[in-house]
Amino acid sequence: MELGRRTLIMGVLNVTPDSFSDGGEFFSPHRAIERALAMEAEGADIIDIGGESTRPGARPVSVEEELDRVMPVIESLVGRVSVPLSIDTRKYEVARRALRAGVEILNDVSGLRQDIRLADLAGQWGAALIIMNMRGRPETMQKIPPSPDIFAEIEAHFEWAVAEATTRGVAREQLLLDPGIGFGKTVEQNCALINHLDRFARFNLPLMIGTSRKTFIGKILDKPPEERLMGTAASVVAAIFRGVHIVRVHDVREMKDVVAVADAILNASGDGC
């Protein structure tokens, strides 16, 4: 994938019964496969498949249950879609099985803190590895005290994780960073992270961000997840203007237009379009 020429869109595919945003709408393999094909047609550059909810308060599921949810979908989509597939998991065995089936990207919301061996897998398979920052765990992340310096905390995590990954054979060209909007951060911190994404430019690594339908948007607008489309669009544009390379979204068709216009404005010369 060429990063930087335009903002890429990662489509979210939750194969779970309890996602905060789509509440099991694509829990059945048939519905999930249909949605993946639709997202590709709508313009998704990547499809991110997850079988374990990481919404606030969510309890972890077993390796076997997560595999039962995601593997039929992955196996049906490999060779059927032309865009790369990503697995959203914190578990070594789920990541290993997904890579063997043809997945090309590991999206680790724990940022290697739950199982460092995900870096070993990325190194062995040459897979892209997304390192996300999450404070605490899904069960506790909204109950822990706010960070006194969220930027310093995330930067320290990224420094550690990048060093560990490269030591374990992951090339820097395989790495991406995600500050983890909503994962143990306050509304104000989420807004500040988006507004100052350029602070992470010192790592010289591509940035991904996931703001789609998130709770901080709901708190700003006082609206439920299904009514946060325009709030999501505003956050996507702000992130693009602050240097993000990939946006992770549920509403691919709508965000495709948002991204295209934001990219056009950002890349316009001083002489006009």
C-alpha positions as CSV (number, residue, x, y, z in Angstrom):
1,M,0.0,0.0,0.0
2,E,1.2,3.5,-0.8
3,L,0.8,5.7,2.2
4,G,0.7,9.4,2.0
5,R,-0.5,10.0,-1.5
6,R,-4.0,9.9,-0.2
7,T,-5.8,9.0,3.0
8,L,-6.7,5.3,3.1
9,I,-9.9,3.9,4.5
10,M,-10.0,0.9,6.7
11,G,-13.5,-0.6,6.9
12,V,-14.6,-2.0,10.3
13,L,-16.1,-5.5,10.3
14,N,-17.3,-6.5,13.8
15,V,-18.1,-10.2,13.9
16,T,-19.4,-9.9,17.4
17,P,-22.8,-9.9,19.1
18,D,-22.0,-6.9,21.3
19,S,-20.2,-4.2,19.4
20,F,-21.0,-0.7,20.8
21,S,-21.8,0.6,17.3
22,D,-23.5,-2.1,15.3
23,G,-24.7,-4.5,18.0
24,G,-24.3,-7.8,16.3
25,E,-25.6,-6.7,12.9
26,F,-22.8,-8.7,11.2
27,F,-22.4,-11.5,13.7
28,S,-23.4,-14.3,11.3
29,P,-20.7,-15.3,8.8
30,H,-23.0,-14.8,5.9
31,R,-23.9,-11.2,6.9
32,A,-20.3,-10.4,7.7
33,I,-19.1,-11.6,4.3
34,E,-21.8,-9.6,2.5
35,R,-20.8,-6.5,4.5
36,A,-17.1,-7.0,3.6
37,L,-17.9,-7.3,-0.1
38,A,-20.1,-4.2,0.2
39,M,-17.3,-2.2,1.9
40,E,-14.9,-3.1,-0.9
41,A,-17.4,-1.9,-3.5
42,E,-17.9,1.3,-1.5
43,G,-14.2,2.1,-1.6
44,A,-12.5,0.5,1.5
45,D,-8.7,0.1,1.0
46,I,-8.5,-2.4,3.9
47,I,-11.0,-4.6,5.7
48,D,-10.4,-5.0,9.5
49,I,-12.1,-8.1,10.9
50,G,-12.6,-8.5,14.7
51,G,-14.1,-11.2,16.7
52,E,-13.8,-9.8,20.2
53,S,-15.5,-6.6,21.3
54,T,-13.3,-3.9,22.9
55,R,-16.1,-1.6,23.9
56,P,-15.9,-0.2,27.4
57,G,-16.9,-2.9,29.9
58,A,-16.6,-5.8,27.4
59,R,-15.3,-9.1,28.8
60,P,-12.7,-11.1,26.9
61,V,-13.7,-14.2,24.9
62,S,-11.7,-17.4,24.6
63,V,-9.3,-18.1,21.8
64,E,-11.6,-20.8,20.5
65,E,-14.7,-18.6,20.4
66,E,-12.8,-15.8,18.7
67,L,-11.5,-18.2,16.1
68,D,-15.0,-19.6,15.5
69,R,-16.2,-16.1,14.8
70,V,-13.5,-14.8,12.4
71,M,-12.0,-17.8,10.6
72,P,-15.1,-18.6,8.4
73,V,-15.2,-15.0,7.3
74,I,-11.5,-14.7,6.6
75,E,-11.4,-18.0,4.7
76,S,-14.4,-16.9,2.6
77,L,-12.9,-13.5,1.8
78,V,-9.3,-14.4,1.0
79,G,-9.0,-14.5,-2.8
80,R,-12.5,-13.0,-3.1
81,V,-11.6,-9.4,-2.3
82,S,-8.7,-7.5,-3.8
83,V,-8.0,-5.3,-0.8
84,P,-5.8,-6.4,2.2
85,L,-7.5,-8.0,5.2
86,S,-6.6,-7.1,8.7
87,I,-7.2,-9.0,11.9
88,D,-8.2,-7.0,15.0
89,T,-6.9,-9.3,17.8
90,R,-4.8,-9.3,20.9
91,K,-4.3,-13.1,20.8
92,Y,-1.3,-14.9,19.4
93,E,-3.2,-18.0,18.1
94,V,-5.9,-16.0,16.5
95,A,-3.3,-13.8,14.7
96,R,-1.3,-16.9,13.7
97,R,-4.3,-18.7,12.2
98,A,-5.4,-15.5,10.4
99,L,-2.0,-15.0,8.9
100,R,-1.9,-18.6,7.7
101,A,-5.3,-18.1,6.0
102,G,-4.1,-15.0,4.1
103,V,-4.5,-11.9,6.4
104,E,-1.8,-9.3,5.8
105,I,-2.2,-6.9,8.7
106,L,-2.2,-7.4,12.5
107,N,-4.2,-4.7,14.3
108,D,-3.3,-5.0,18.0
109,V,-5.3,-2.7,20.3
110,S,-3.1,-3.7,23.2
111,G,0.0,-2.4,21.5
112,L,1.9,-5.6,22.2
113,R,1.2,-5.3,25.9
114,Q,-1.0,-8.4,26.1
115,D,1.2,-10.7,24.0
116,I,4.5,-9.6,22.7
117,R,4.6,-12.6,20.4
118,L,2.4,-10.8,17.9
119,A,5.6,-8.9,17.0
120,D,7.3,-12.2,16.4
121,L,4.5,-13.2,14.0
122,A,4.7,-9.9,12.1
123,G,8.4,-10.4,11.7
124,Q,8.1,-14.0,10.5
125,W,5.2,-13.3,8.1
126,G,6.2,-9.8,6.9
127,A,2.8,-8.6,8.0
128,A,2.0,-5.0,8.8
129,L,1.6,-4.4,12.5
130,I,-0.6,-1.6,13.9
131,I,0.4,-0.6,17.4
132,M,-2.5,1.0,19.3
133,N,-2.4,2.6,22.7
134,M,-5.0,1.4,25.2
135,R,-5.0,2.5,28.8
136,G,-6.0,-0.5,31.0
137,R,-8.2,-3.1,29.5
138,P,-11.7,-2.9,28.0
139,E,-13.2,-4.1,31.3
140,T,-11.6,-1.2,33.2
141,M,-10.4,1.5,30.8
142,Q,-13.2,3.9,31.5
143,K,-12.9,3.4,35.3
144,I,-9.2,4.2,35.7
145,P,-8.0,7.7,36.6
146,P,-7.3,10.0,33.6
147,S,-3.7,10.3,32.6
148,P,-2.0,13.5,33.9
149,D,-0.1,13.7,30.6
150,I,-1.7,11.7,27.9
151,F,0.9,12.6,25.2
152,A,3.9,11.6,27.3
153,E,2.1,8.3,28.3
154,I,1.4,7.4,24.7
155,E,4.8,8.4,23.4
156,A,6.5,6.3,26.1
157,H,4.3,3.3,25.1
158,F,5.1,3.8,21.4
159,E,8.9,4.1,22.1
160,W,8.8,0.8,24.0
161,A,6.6,-1.1,21.5
162,V,8.5,0.1,18.4
163,A,11.8,-0.9,20.0
164,E,10.4,-4.4,20.9
165,A,8.9,-4.9,17.5
166,T,12.1,-4.0,15.6
167,T,14.2,-6.2,18.0
168,R,11.9,-9.1,17.1
169,G,12.4,-8.7,13.4
170,V,9.7,-6.3,12.3
171,A,11.0,-3.8,9.8
172,R,10.0,-0.2,10.4
173,E,8.2,-0.2,7.0
174,Q,5.8,-2.7,8.5
175,L,4.8,-0.5,11.5
176,L,1.9,1.9,12.0
177,L,0.9,3.8,15.1
178,D,-2.6,4.4,16.5
179,P,-3.1,6.7,19.6
180,G,-6.3,4.8,20.5
181,I,-9.0,7.3,20.6
182,G,-11.5,6.5,23.3
183,F,-9.5,3.8,25.0
184,G,-9.1,5.1,28.5
185,K,-9.0,8.8,27.5
186,T,-11.3,11.6,28.4
187,V,-13.4,13.6,25.9
188,E,-10.9,16.5,26.1
189,Q,-7.9,14.2,25.7
190,N,-9.5,12.6,22.6
191,C,-10.0,16.0,21.0
192,A,-6.5,17.1,22.0
193,L,-5.0,13.9,20.5
194,I,-6.7,14.5,17.2
195,N,-5.8,18.2,17.1
196,H,-2.2,17.5,17.9
197,L,-1.5,14.2,16.0
198,D,1.5,15.9,14.5
199,R,3.3,15.4,17.9
200,F,3.6,11.7,16.9
201,A,5.4,12.7,13.6
202,R,8.7,12.3,15.4
203,F,8.4,8.6,15.2
204,N,8.5,8.9,11.4
205,L,5.8,6.1,11.1
206,P,2.4,6.2,9.5
207,L,-0.5,7.0,11.7
208,M,-4.0,5.4,11.8
209,I,-6.9,6.7,13.8
210,G,-10.3,5.3,14.7
211,T,-12.9,7.9,15.7
212,S,-15.9,6.3,14.0
213,R,-19.1,6.6,16.1
214,K,-17.0,6.8,19.3
215,T,-18.4,7.8,22.7
216,F,-16.6,11.1,22.8
217,I,-18.5,12.2,19.7
218,G,-21.7,11.1,21.4
219,K,-20.9,13.1,24.5
220,I,-20.1,16.2,22.5
221,L,-23.3,15.9,20.4
222,D,-25.5,14.1,23.0
223,K,-26.4,11.5,20.3
224,P,-26.4,7.6,20.2
225,P,-24.0,5.7,17.9
226,E,-26.3,5.5,14.9
227,E,-26.6,9.4,14.9
228,R,-22.9,10.2,15.0
229,L,-22.2,10.1,11.2
230,M,-21.6,13.9,10.9
231,G,-19.6,14.0,14.1
232,T,-17.4,11.2,12.7
233,A,-17.0,13.1,9.5
234,A,-15.7,16.1,11.4
235,S,-13.2,14.1,13.3
236,V,-12.0,12.4,10.2
237,V,-11.4,15.7,8.4
238,A,-9.6,17.1,11.5
239,A,-7.3,14.0,11.6
240,I,-6.5,14.2,7.9
241,F,-5.5,17.9,8.4
242,R,-3.2,16.8,11.2
243,G,-1.4,14.2,9.2
244,V,-3.2,10.8,9.6
245,H,-2.6,8.2,6.9
246,I,-5.4,5.7,7.5
247,V,-8.9,6.3,9.0
248,R,-10.8,3.3,10.5
249,V,-14.5,3.7,9.9
250,H,-17.8,1.9,9.9
251,D,-19.5,4.0,7.2
252,V,-17.2,3.5,4.3
253,R,-19.4,4.9,1.5
254,E,-20.0,8.2,3.3
255,M,-16.5,8.6,4.6
256,K,-15.1,7.9,1.1
257,D,-16.6,11.3,0.0
258,V,-15.4,13.0,3.2
259,V,-11.9,11.8,2.7
260,A,-11.8,12.7,-1.0
261,V,-12.8,16.3,-0.3
262,A,-10.5,16.7,2.7
263,D,-7.5,15.3,0.7
264,A,-8.3,17.6,-2.2
265,I,-8.3,20.7,0.1
266,L,-5.2,19.6,1.9
267,N,-3.3,19.0,-1.3
268,A,-4.4,22.1,-3.2
269,S,-1.6,24.4,-4.2
270,G,-1.6,28.1,-3.4
271,D,-2.6,28.8,-7.0
272,G,-5.9,27.0,-6.6
273,C,-7.2,23.6,-7.8
